[in-house]
């Protein structure tokens, strides 16, 4: 039976739609540091939205890190938009009519993402999670979803039975079996994909009310956290473009950037302040403190993902381009919305390569972090 590291490692994967292909490249680079039969180097996995899908996929292959990354990479390298949401003219048109006339029991959304549920059902062997937990390869897997009618960030987790559920302001940890519905709820980007009913409430993308993204791995026992953030640098716009008032597509893009990245950046700053404060307390006095120092390492894209997405705009199905143009998004748009919706192989492959190269460039830091 695999023995978990006494100083448990946690992996935090943020949301970002199609941008999450970048995370696969980083994981591929990290896997190259380990033998082929090595288990997960981080027994605590936490994810939100598309990051939750990546995290649960890794958890399903916790006994062999290389195999889990290869399976994940294969899916992302061969992605097509139609595997995530209806991208044909009939499907897009039907969804638009639903939005206009509201004659459907399904919640309003730009796109119908039922194809994603079918894909996840086919490729996610969720029945393996309990076995990996029992064998010690996995301590816990958790994903975040936003509860709408009783607003709260709910962290659904499956893990070691000794884990104690937690409750804080607007966030709770809830044990149970992870299902495809949980994954669909966590990745239901507001207004883009419909919310999902779980029990007696509706849930959406976990990033919406995730005030403290680092809370779940810490509550699950992580002492070292690797966070793969999808916040990328942005090109400076020409002065004449900056003088133009932002349209609906620009605002939608800024909203998604805020939801998916800003809270994690703020939480990292807060954690660093706590670490510095604890370092000032003599070690013998820290024993009675409820707080502990957490080591973190953050990786994020070195290039502008929005610019990469614009270069692949023609790859999107014609019906999707038509739908996006109705809200002001096209190949020349400054909106980052395109980078979240571009589930196409060429774009995903470029992000995987970017993630791989970024991680290799920081190989020394990563090896030190994992004590290799």
N, C-alpha and C positions, 0 to 999 in steps of 0.2 A: 504494500500500500504506500502511495506517495505521502511523504511527510511535508506538510505545509511549512513555509519559512516562518520562524518565530516572529520576525519583524515583517508583518504581512504587507505585501504590495497590493495596491489598488490601481486599476485603470479606469480613468474617467473619459468617456467619449461624448462630446457635445453633439448637439443636433445641427442640421444644416442641409437637409434634403440631399440632392445629388452631390453636394460638396463633400459628403462623407466618404467618397471614393479616396480622398486624400488620406484618410485614416488607414486605409488598407495598405497604402504604400509605406507608411511609417511602420505598421505592424510587420510588413514583409521584411523591412530592414532589420528590425529587432529580432525576428525569427532567425536571421542569418547568423546571429551571435551564439545560437544554441545548437546542440546536437539534434539530429532529425527526430529522435524518439523522446525528446524532452517535453514535459507537460507545460501547462501555462506558467509563465514566470510571475503572473499576477493572479492569485487565487480569488481576488475580489474584483468583480467586473461591474461597472456602473455605466449606464448609457441613457441618453435622452433622444427621442425622435429617431432619425436615421442612425444615430450613434447607438441607440438601444438595439436596433436590429443587428448592427455589427457586433455588439457586446454579447447578445444572446447566441449569435452564430458561433462565436469563439467558445462560449460556454458549452455548447453542444459537442465540441471536440476538445474538451479541456485536457484529456489524457495525452494529446499529441498537438502541440502548438503549431508545428509546421503544417500538419494536415488541415487544421482549422483555418489557417491563413490562406492556404492554397484553395480551399473550397470557397472562401469569401472572395478571393481575388478572381476566381473563374466567373462568379456571378457578376461582379462589377465590370469586368473586362468585356462581357458580352451583353451588357444591359441594353435594353431598348425601352423607349418611353412607354410603349404599349404594355410592357410587363408591370408597370407601376400604376398607370391610370389610362382610361379610355382615350386613345389618341386618334381614332378614326373620325371622319366627318359626322357620321350618324351619332356616335357617342358624345362628341363634343357639342353638337347641335342640340341633342336631347338634354344634356346637362344645362345648357344655356336657357332652354325653354323652362326647365324646372326652376331656375333662378328667377326668371321673369314672372312666372305665373304661380310659383309656390304650390303646385298641385301634387306634391310628393310627400310621403311620410319621412323620406330621408332628409337629414339636415341640409341647409343650403351650402353649396361649395362650388368652386369653379370647375373642378374635375371629379370624375367618378373613379375612385382608387380600388375598386373591387378586384382588378387584376393583381394588385399587390398581395391581397389576402390569399389569392389562389397560389401565387408564387411562393409565399412564405410557408403555406401548408405543405407544398411539395418538397421544399429544401430544408426545413427546420425539423430535425429529429429531437423534439423537446422531451421525449421520453427518456433521453440519456442524462438529463440534468440531475435527477435524483441519484443515479448510479455514480456520477462523477463526484457528487457531494459526499456520498457514503465512502468512496475510495480515497477521499482527501485531495483530489486534484482541484477541486473547486470549493471555496469556502462559502461564497454567496454570489448570486447574480441579481442585480436590481435594475429596474427601469422606472423612469419618472413619467407620470401623466398628470394632466391638470383636470381636476374635478370642477365642473362648471357651475352647477346649481348650488352647491355648498362649497364655494371657492376654496381650493386647497391644492397644494402639490402633494400628490400621493406617490410614494416610492414602493412599488410592488416588488417584493423580493422573495427569492427561493434560496434557501441555504441551510447552513448548520443549525440544528434545532436549538442550540444554546443561544442563538442571537436573540436579543431582547428588542421587541418593537419599540419605536420611539414616537414621540409627539412633541412638536414645537409649534411656534406661531406659524400658521398657514403651511405646515408641512408635517407629514406623518410617514412612518414606515409600517407597511402592512404585509405580513407574511402570506404566502399562498403559492399555488402552482402557476407558473408563467404560461400563458396561452397566446395563441395568435391574436385574439381580441385585445390583449394587453399591448402587443406590439403595434397593432393598428391604431389603438388609442394614443399611444405615446408619439406616433409619427403623424398624427392628424393635424397638419399645419392649418391654423385658423383661416377660414374662408377659402383656402385652396383645396383641402380635403374635408369630408364630413366628419363630425364627431362620432364617437362610438359609445354605445350604451353598455355599461358594466354594472351588474346588479340593478340598483334603482336610481342611477345617476348617469349623466353623460360626461365623457372625458375627451380631452383633446391633447394637442401637442404638449409634452412635458416641460418645454422651455417657457411657456407662457407665465406661470406663477412660480418658477423655480428660483426662489430668492437666494438660495444658498446651494449651488450645485455640488460643492465639496462635502456637504453634510452627509449624504448617504454613505460614501466610502468610509468616512470617519466613524460613523455610527456602527458600521459593519466591522470595524477593527483595523482599518488600514493605517499604517504608520508612515508609509511612503506612497505617494500618489503620482502616477504619470498621467498628465492631462493632455489630450490631443484636441486643441481648440481649432476651429475653422475660420477664425477671424483673420482675414488677409489684408495686406496693405492695399491702399486705393490710389490710383493715379490722380494727380492733381488736374482738375478740370480747367480749361481755358477760362479767362475772365468773362468772356461773353456768355459762356454756358452758366457760370455761377450767378450771373445777373438775372437769369431766367428763373421765375418762380417754379418750385418743384411741382410736378404733376402727380397724379394718383399713383403711377408706377414708381416714381421716385420715392414717394412716401411709403408705399408698400415695401420697397426694398430696404429703406431705413428701418422700418418697423421690424422686419425679419432679422436684420443685423443686430438690432438691440435685443430682441428676444433670445437669439441663439448665442451671442457672444458677450454682451456687456455684463451680464450677471456673473459669468464665470470670471471675467477679468476683475470685477469688483471683489468677488469672494477670494480670489488669489491675493489681492492687496490686503484684505482683512486678515487672512491667514498669516501673511508675512509679518504684519504688525503684532499679532499674537505671539508668533515665534520669537520676535525681537524682545517683546516684553518678558516672556518666560526665561529668555537667556539671561536677563538681569537678576533673576531670583536664584539664590544659592541652591545648589542641587539637593541638599538635605531638606530644604523647605518645599521643594516641588512635589514631594511625595503626597502632600495633603491637598494639592491643587487638582481640581476636576479637569483642567485643560492639560494638553500635552503638545509637545512640538511635533509638527508634521513636516516631513521632507517632501518637497514637490519638484517636479520637472515638467515644464510646459513646452510643447512643440506646436508650432503653427505655420501656415504657409508663408514662404518667402516671396511669393509672387502674387500679383493681383488676380484672384480667381474670377472676378467679374470680367476682366479683359479676356481671360481664357474662354469663358462662356460665350462672349460675343463673337469670338472667332469661329465658334462651332454652331452659330445660330442656324445656318442652312441645314444642319443635320436633323433639326426638329421636324416632326411630321407637319405637313401643311396645315392640317386642321388645328393643331396646337398653336402654330404661329398666328393663325387667323384669330383664335381666341385671345391670345396674349396681346395682339394689336388692338383689340377692343378696349383694353385698359392701358394702352400707350406703351407697350413693351415691344421693341423690335431689335434688329441687329445693331442699331446705332444708339439704343437707349442707354442712359447712364444707370438705370435701375439694376440693383443686384438680384432682383427677383429671378432673372433668367438663370443665374448660376445655381439657384436652388431647384429649378425645374428641369434642368438639362440631363435627363437620364438617358444619355446616348453613349455608345461604346467609345467613340473617339475622344469625347470630352472626359469620360471617366478614366480612360487609359492615361491621358495626359496628367490628370490629378494623381493617379497612382504613382506615376513616375516622379512627379514633383514631391510627393510625400516620401518616396524612397530616397531620393537624392537629399532632401532636407534632413532626414534622419541619419543618413550616412555621413553628412557633413558634421553632424554632432555626435559621431560615434563615440568619441572619448567621454563626453558627458553621460551618454546612455550607459556605457560599460561601467562607469564609476557609480551611477545611480543603482544599477543592478548588482554591483559588487562583483563584476566579472573579471 
